[in-house]
Amino acid sequence: MKILFLTSKPIFPSVDGGCRASLNFLQLLLSGGHEVKNITISTQKHPFNSKEFPKDLREQIQPDHIWIDTSIKFSNALLSLIKGTSYNYERFNNQKWSDLVLNEITSSEYDVIIFDGLYSTGPIENIRSKFDGMIFLRAHNVEYKIWSQLSEHTNNPFKKWYYSKLSKHLKKVEHRIYSLLDGIISITSIDENIFKKEFVPKVTITIPYTQPEVKPKKTYTSADIFHLGSMNWEPNIDAVRILRTEIFPKIREALPSTILKIAGSHMDVKDFDDPEKGVEAVGFIEDLEDWYQTEGIFVSPIQSGSGVRIKILEAMNHGIPVITTTIGALGIPQDGQMIIAESNDEIVEKAIALASNESLRKELGQKAAQFIRDHYSVEQTSNRLNTFLND
């Protein structure tokens, strides 16, 4: 099957969870024996450089791109607010992007088009009039839910109002786009149920973020706390703020030698580094597999977002003990493989317990790794995706 895979940012370099999710899905398509061409939007935050792609993969998918200025402009944001349109979406809805995609489908024949994420779907209405094949969306999240949850969790009255508006406008976009699709490929069963209930797409399926086999974690001596996540995503920014100001000081009060490491892309290290308070800013990690081998406890007090926390799945795959919130655990079946805390104080309590007990860290970490092997294998998931596409 020949598939056109359209992404809203380049897959490489894989600097955040969105890039990694796109790569993961691409690998599932390729492992199913499909011929895949990738075209992407590139932006100032996510520039395109074909040399960032591994050579073999670059030759296989022949990535192409169009650059769009998606920088936030106050005047455009205000105009969008007045008109009642989604500024989040309109920044990516560019005629050059539509022209590039339309040129591709008229010059080459494809069986299926898959949009990767809502923000890649700008050309869909034009495509619908010229393409007879199936069109699917690989949904990373229920997008409007992210802003709705941010509105609920902020105490700032203006932000609460503004985030609520963004959520409502984005939901209208989702209704329109999803009605034009042949189906939605969600990343979690929770999101799939929301799509079915609120948007009633023609067909849905859950294809999770799979995990490859990795070398087992050898040591659980580290009792330090860490958070890993891209710092250009509002839910992660909020989670790190809570961790630094409300959670970690209480952990350090009980265990003065404990260190908090903040890692991830798109962060200015000097803004987070605070050695006197035990906070170490690490920045972007080049080799996560090696880094995980020596790290302690992943604490993610995330308060908003749908989809699945990819970094949590990756950490569990490497045998890392994880403490998170109900939101952080969304879309991950529960079998005691992570600690889910209902409050900041409970996160503190559980973190202190883990940090004080190496055997407990090892037990939870190994259970997490086994859970991933049992539920997120590439072979099983690829076969299920193939069946869906061929139906």
C-alpha positions in Angstrom: 0.0 0.0 0.0 1.3 3.5 -0.9 0.8 6.0 1.9 1.3 9.8 2.1 2.2 10.6 5.7 1.7 14.4 6.5 3.2 15.8 9.7 3.0 19.2 11.2 6.7 19.2 12.2 9.7 17.3 11.0 10.2 13.9 12.6 13.9 14.5 13.0 15.5 15.7 15.0 13.2 13.9 17.5 13.4 16.7 20.1 10.0 16.2 21.8 7.2 13.7 22.4 5.3 14.7 19.3 8.3 14.0 17.1 8.8 10.7 18.8 5.1 9.8 18.4 5.3 10.6 14.7 8.4 8.5 14.3 6.9 5.6 16.2 3.8 5.6 13.9 6.0 5.9 10.8 8.0 2.8 11.9 4.7 0.9 12.4 3.7 1.7 8.8 7.1 0.7 7.4 7.2 -2.5 9.5 3.9 -3.4 7.9 5.5 -3.4 4.5 3.9 -0.1 3.2 5.6 2.4 0.9 5.5 5.7 2.7 6.3 9.3 1.6 6.6 11.9 4.3 5.8 15.6 3.7 6.0 18.0 6.7 5.5 21.6 7.8 8.7 23.2 9.1 8.7 26.2 11.4 11.1 28.3 13.4 10.7 26.0 16.4 11.0 22.9 14.2 13.2 23.6 11.2 13.6 21.0 8.5 17.1 19.5 7.7 17.1 16.3 5.7 20.5 15.4 7.1 18.9 15.0 10.5 17.1 11.9 9.2 19.0 8.6 9.3 20.4 8.0 5.7 18.5 4.7 5.1 15.2 6.2 6.4 15.7 9.4 4.4 16.1 7.4 1.2 13.1 5.3 2.0 10.5 8.0 2.8 12.0 10.9 0.8 11.0 13.6 3.2 9.9 17.0 1.8 8.7 20.2 3.5 7.3 23.7 3.3 8.3 26.4 5.8 5.6 28.3 7.5 6.0 31.2 10.0 3.9 30.0 13.0 5.3 32.6 15.4 2.6 34.1 17.7 1.6 37.6 16.6 -0.5 39.5 19.1 -2.5 41.3 16.4 -3.4 38.0 14.6 -4.3 36.4 17.9 -6.6 39.3 18.8 -8.2 39.2 15.4 -8.8 35.5 15.7 -10.3 35.9 19.1 -12.7 38.6 17.8 -13.7 36.5 14.8 -14.2 33.4 17.0 -11.6 31.3 15.0 -8.9 29.0 16.4 -5.6 30.9 16.3 -3.8 27.7 17.4 -5.0 26.0 14.2 -4.9 28.9 11.8 -1.2 29.5 12.3 -0.6 26.1 10.5 -3.4 26.5 7.9 -1.4 27.9 5.1 -2.0 27.9 1.3 1.6 26.9 0.6 1.1 23.8 2.6 -2.1 22.9 0.8 -0.4 23.6 -2.6 2.5 21.3 -1.8 0.3 18.4 -0.7 -2.1 18.9 -3.7 0.9 18.9 -6.1 2.1 15.6 -4.5 -1.2 13.8 -4.9 -1.7 14.9 -8.5 1.8 13.9 -9.5 1.9 10.5 -7.7 -0.8 7.9 -6.9 -1.5 7.1 -3.3 -3.8 4.6 -1.7 -4.1 6.3 1.7 -3.3 9.7 3.2 -2.6 9.9 6.9 -2.5 13.3 8.6 -0.3 13.2 11.7 -2.0 15.4 14.3 -4.8 18.0 13.9 -2.4 20.8 12.9 -1.3 19.1 9.7 -4.9 18.9 8.3 -5.1 22.3 6.6 -5.3 20.9 3.1 -8.0 18.3 3.9 -10.9 20.2 2.2 -9.0 20.6 -1.0 -7.8 17.0 -0.9 -11.3 15.7 -0.5 -12.3 17.1 -3.9 -9.3 15.5 -5.7 -8.5 12.3 -3.9 -10.6 9.1 -4.0 -8.6 7.1 -1.5 -9.0 6.8 2.3 -8.0 9.7 4.5 -7.2 9.1 8.2 -5.9 11.2 11.1 -3.3 9.9 13.6 -4.5 11.8 16.6 -1.9 12.5 19.3 -4.5 14.1 21.6 -8.0 15.4 21.8 -6.7 18.9 21.2 -9.4 21.1 22.7 -9.1 19.1 26.0 -5.6 20.4 26.6 -6.7 24.0 26.7 -9.9 23.2 28.6 -7.8 21.5 31.3 -5.3 24.4 31.4 -8.3 26.7 32.0 -9.5 24.6 34.9 -6.1 24.5 36.6 -5.0 28.1 36.4 -5.8 30.7 39.1 -5.1 33.6 36.8 -8.6 35.0 35.7 -7.4 36.2 32.4 -5.7 32.9 31.5 -8.7 31.0 32.6 -10.9 33.0 30.3 -8.5 33.0 27.4 -7.7 29.2 27.6 -11.4 28.5 27.7 -11.9 30.5 24.5 -9.1 28.7 22.8 -10.6 25.4 23.8 -14.0 26.2 22.4 -12.6 27.5 19.1 -10.4 24.5 18.7 -13.3 22.1 19.4 -15.2 23.7 16.5 -12.2 23.0 14.3 -12.1 19.4 15.4 -15.8 18.9 14.7 -15.3 20.2 11.1 -12.1 18.3 10.4 -13.2 15.0 11.8 -16.4 15.0 9.7 -14.2 15.0 6.6 -12.1 12.0 7.6 -12.6 8.3 6.9 -11.4 7.5 10.3 -9.3 8.4 13.4 -6.4 6.4 14.7 -6.1 7.4 18.3 -3.2 6.8 20.6 -5.2 5.8 23.6 -8.6 4.1 24.2 -9.7 7.0 26.4 -9.2 9.4 23.5 -10.9 7.0 21.1 -14.0 6.9 23.4 -14.0 10.8 23.5 -13.8 10.9 19.7 -16.7 8.4 19.4 -18.9 10.3 21.9 -18.2 13.9 21.0 -17.3 13.9 17.3 -18.9 10.6 15.9 -16.3 9.8 13.3 -16.9 7.1 10.7 -14.5 4.7 12.3 -11.9 4.7 15.1 -9.2 2.5 16.3 -6.6 2.7 19.1 -3.0 2.1 18.0 -0.7 2.8 21.1 2.8 4.2 21.1 4.9 1.0 20.9 8.1 0.4 22.7 11.2 -1.4 21.3 13.3 -3.9 23.4 15.9 -2.0 25.4 18.7 -3.1 27.6 17.5 -3.7 31.2 18.3 -1.2 33.9 21.3 -2.5 35.9 21.3 -0.3 39.0 18.7 1.3 41.3 21.1 3.1 43.6 20.1 6.6 42.6 17.3 8.0 44.8 17.2 11.4 43.0 14.1 12.8 41.4 13.8 13.9 37.8 11.3 15.3 35.3 11.8 14.8 31.6 9.7 16.7 29.0 9.8 19.3 26.3 9.6 22.8 27.7 7.7 24.4 24.8 4.5 22.5 25.8 2.3 24.3 28.4 1.3 21.2 30.4 5.0 20.4 30.9 5.9 23.9 31.9 3.1 23.9 34.5 4.1 20.4 35.8 7.7 21.6 36.3 6.5 24.7 38.1 4.5 22.6 40.5 7.4 20.2 41.0 9.9 22.9 41.7 7.8 25.1 44.0 5.2 22.9 45.7 6.6 19.3 45.7 10.3 19.1 45.7 11.0 21.5 48.6 9.0 19.2 50.8 10.9 16.1 49.6 14.2 17.9 50.2 13.1 18.9 53.6 12.7 15.2 54.5 15.7 14.0 52.5 18.2 16.9 52.3 20.6 15.2 50.0 18.0 14.5 47.2 18.5 16.2 43.9 15.9 17.2 41.4 17.0 17.1 37.7 15.0 18.9 35.1 15.6 17.6 31.6 14.1 18.1 28.1 14.3 20.1 24.9 13.5 23.8 24.4 14.7 24.9 27.8 17.1 27.6 28.9 19.2 25.8 31.5 19.9 29.0 33.5 16.2 29.6 34.1 15.9 26.3 35.9 19.2 25.6 37.5 19.2 26.3 41.3 22.0 24.3 43.0 21.4 25.9 46.4 17.9 24.4 46.4 19.0 21.1 44.9 17.7 21.7 41.4 19.9 20.7 38.5 18.9 21.8 35.0 20.1 19.1 32.5 18.6 20.3 29.2 18.3 18.1 26.2 19.4 14.5 26.6 21.2 13.2 23.5 21.2 9.5 24.5 18.2 8.7 26.6 18.9 5.0 26.8 22.2 5.5 28.6 20.9 8.3 30.7 18.0 6.2 32.1 20.5 3.6 33.3 21.8 5.9 36.1 18.6 7.9 36.9 16.3 7.5 39.9 12.6 8.3 40.1 10.5 10.0 37.3 8.0 12.4 38.9 5.5 14.0 36.6 2.8 16.1 38.4 1.1 16.9 35.1 -2.3 18.5 35.3 -3.6 18.8 31.8 -3.5 17.1 28.3 -5.0 14.1 26.6 -3.3 11.4 24.7 -0.5 9.5 26.4 2.6 10.7 28.1 5.2 9.2 25.8 8.1 10.0 28.1 6.4 8.0 30.9 6.1 4.9 28.6 9.7 5.3 27.6 10.8 5.6 31.2 8.8 2.5 32.2 10.3 0.6 29.3 13.7 1.3 30.7 12.7 0.1 34.2 12.3 3.6 35.8 10.0 3.9 38.7 7.3 6.5 37.9 5.1 8.7 40.1 2.4 10.7 38.2 -1.1 12.0 38.4 -4.3 10.6 37.0 -3.9 12.9 34.0 -0.3 11.6 33.5 -1.5 8.0 33.5 -4.2 8.6 31.0 -4.4 5.9 28.3 -2.1 3.5 30.2 -3.9 0.4 31.6 -3.3 0.2 35.3 -1.7 -2.9 36.7 0.4 -1.5 39.6 3.3 -0.7 37.3 3.4 3.0 38.4 2.3 5.1 41.3 -0.7 7.4 40.7 -1.1 10.1 43.2 -4.2 12.2 43.7 -2.6 15.3 45.3 0.8 17.0 45.5 1.1 15.9 49.1 0.6 12.3 48.1 3.3 12.7 45.4 5.6 14.0 48.2 4.8 11.0 50.4 5.3 8.4 47.6 8.5 10.0 46.4 10.0 10.0 49.9 9.0 6.3 50.3 10.7 5.4 47.0 13.8 7.5 47.6 14.2 5.9 51.0 14.0 2.3 49.7 16.2 0.9 46.9 14.5 -2.5 46.8 11.1 -0.7 46.4 12.5 1.3 43.4 13.8 -1.9 41.8 10.5 -3.7 42.3 8.4 -1.0 40.8 10.9 -0.3 37.9 11.1 -4.0 36.9 7.3 -4.3 37.1 7.0 -1.3 34.8 9.5 -2.8 32.3 7.6 -6.1 32.2 4.3 -4.3 31.7 5.6 -2.5 28.6 6.9 -5.8 27.1 3.5 -7.4 27.7 1.3 -4.5 26.3 3.3 -2.4 23.8 5.1 -4.8 21.5 5.8 -3.5 17.9 4.8 -6.8 16.2 1.3 -7.1 17.7 0.5 -3.4 17.1 1.8 -3.4 13.5 -0.4 -6.4 12.7 -3.4 -4.6 14.1 -2.7 -1.4 12.2 -2.3 -3.4 8.9 -5.6 -5.1 9.4 -7.3 -1.7 9.9 -5.7 -0.1 6.9 -6.5 -3.1 4.6 -10.2 -3.2 5.7 
